[in-house]
Amino acid sequence: MAKEIASYNEDSIKSLDWKEHIRMRPGMYIGKLGDGSAFDDGIYVLIKEVMDNSIDEFMMGAGKKIEVQVKEGVVSIRDYGRGIPLGKVVEVVSKINTGGKYDSEAFKKSIGLNGVGTKAVNALAVNFKVIAYRDGQSKTAEFSRGELVKESKVEKTTGANGTYVEFRPDDTIFKKYHFVHEYIDRMLWNYAFLNTGLTLTFNGQTYKSDNGLKDLLEKNITGEILYPIIHLRGEDIELAMTHSNEHFSEEYYSYVNGQYTTQGGTHQTAFREAIVKTIREFYKKDFDPTDVRKSIVAAISVRVQEPVFESQTKTKLGSQDVAPGGQSMRSFIGDFIKQQFDNYLHKNPETARAIEAKILANERERKELSGIQKLARERAKKSSLHNKKLRDCRVHLDDAKNPRAHETTIFICEGDSASGSITKTRDVNTQAVFSLKGKPLNSFGLGKKVVYENEEFNLLQAALNIENGLDELRYNNVVLATDADVDGMHIRLLLLTFFLQFFPDLVKNNHVYILQTPLFRVRNKKETAYCYSDEERKAAIAKLGPKPEITRFKGLGEISPDEFKHFIGKDIRLEPVLLDQQSSIQQLLSYYMGKNTQDRQEFIIDNLRVEVDAEEELLKIS
């Protein structure tokens, strides 16, 4: 029977007003929604959109302080800039394509240029308030989901010039959202590093930098560096760099007009090329680019007029010819590095010798590994054709034009049972599954050779496509899906050791997560509740009535495919793996994965009784 064709007429054509369109298609404006578990989830983009306006005021020389508070799901941001013109307060936050940044003289190198940012925050907030303070007068407007609910007249005030914005994200859009303090902390530190002289506060903590990107590297680098950080500044460009003794790959922090471009772009590419070219010319040797850049840790910031990004969330610069003076990005950055970096090497011969020694050491190691790498790649290619360790997805992170690229996820599972359940219920477009065979090797203290010699590590590296860094990473989220028992925890720890030892950027850039699966299923004849903690179990029992059926899940393999779809779908719970920026990765690994130490023994003894008591309590109700 032929399928009936849907009608298509004048009534099919609809025009949405600005707030309806933002609420219907939020991903176009803020990227993915998420629940706050990931650093690029929408609730942090909402904060950033408001912050960017305040930063632009500082850039214009108006206001040297920004105060941020996040309490009980409500965000408030107060700057001390010029304040929104009082007659335009409502329009600026509720009328699309309205703002003060279209005049390039007023905001020459602004972050947000399209007049959308604050409107998106307004439309996606259940409550939104804005107060403008200007020359002894103020005006307040309040909204709910983009609809104006209250507007004050212009009133006298003693408040200093500036703008106050307060909002609560709409929990019908951001389901069960929560703010992770570390993500906001990192965001504000980036603002401080890129805007020397600016003071920010967050829930009472102060953020301030005097040395810009040099401070950024000092805060983010863990462990020993090969030579003092090189810090160079010019008009509209700043860079800092060194080589680390603890890194096997490259690590970059790149920014455009204060925006953290986590996916790099033309400015980062130009920097990488210019460093290699300048070093080759300085030493008069045709070094291999990988030997020059291996173990480099660098930060670069540029300011340009009307930058072109590859998405509304501005994580990758696409501009080619927007550098000052109409230069190409490659010429602008290349000329600066050629002159300033070359001069630095001539004036600092000890650093120059250290860089050359590092490059030569990298070259020797590369040649020693070359034969092993070739065989390992061939094995990985053959394995991917003939076994089922990797059940791949259709979309990958490098599909820049695909709006779902940021959703790409690979679940790393132990054994076929868990991976089988996930495979049967996953979204084949964006979710891949990698099945481990037994426990991974403890890689602490081992050289890079083990990545190629160990079959599991070699195939995992190939699946993620991270052999040469994160530039070609195939999945945005790398999720460890292991059982919540002793063996599962051990496997999780061994995988984290592998990533931190050889690919620390994967963790530092917030790509690694732990899959949270329920500990209990509580059900009666009408309703089922899945509980992730003992508190949730007790609440479910109270809700479902006396004597419901209670099941204690002891492993992922015990959860049926039909049930698993609830835990890896839109309600997925992911716990981010976060690094303490004050800790050395090598010290961290040595403590947990090195030889048995007195400190670790005492830590285990102190915490063992608590774990045993908790497990005994859970067994009673199984």
Secondary structure, 3 states (H helix, E strand, C coil): CCCCCCCCCHHHCCCCCHHHHHHHCCHHHHCCCCCCCCCCCHHHHHHHHHHHHHHHHHHCCCCCEEEEEEECCEEEEEECCCCCCHHHHHHHHHCCCCCCCCCCCCCCCCCCCCCCHHHHHHHCEEEEEEEEEECCEEEEEEEECCEEEEECCCEECCCCCEEEEEEEECCCCCCCCCCCHHHHHHHHHHHHHHCCCCEEEECCEEECCCCCHHHHHHHHCCCCECCCCEEEEECCEEEEEEEECCCCCCEEEEEECCEECCCCEHHHHHHHHHHHHHHHHHHCCCCCHHHHHCCEEEEEEECCCCCCECCCCCCCECCCCCCHHHCCHHHHHHHHHHHHHHHHHHHCHHHHHHHHHHHHHHHHHHHHHHHHHHHHHHHHHHHHHHCCCEECCCCCCCCCCCCCHHHCEEEEEEHHHHHHHHHHHCCCCCEEEEEECCCCCCCCCCCCHHHHHCHHHHHHHHHHCCCCCCCCCCCCEEEEECCCCHHHHHHHHHHHHHHHHHCHHHHHCCCEEEEECCCEEEECCCCEEEECCHHHHHHHHHHHCCCCEEEECCCHHHCCHHHHCCCCCCCCEEEECCCCCCCCHHHHHHHHHCCCCHHHHHHHHHHHHHHHHHHHHHHHCC
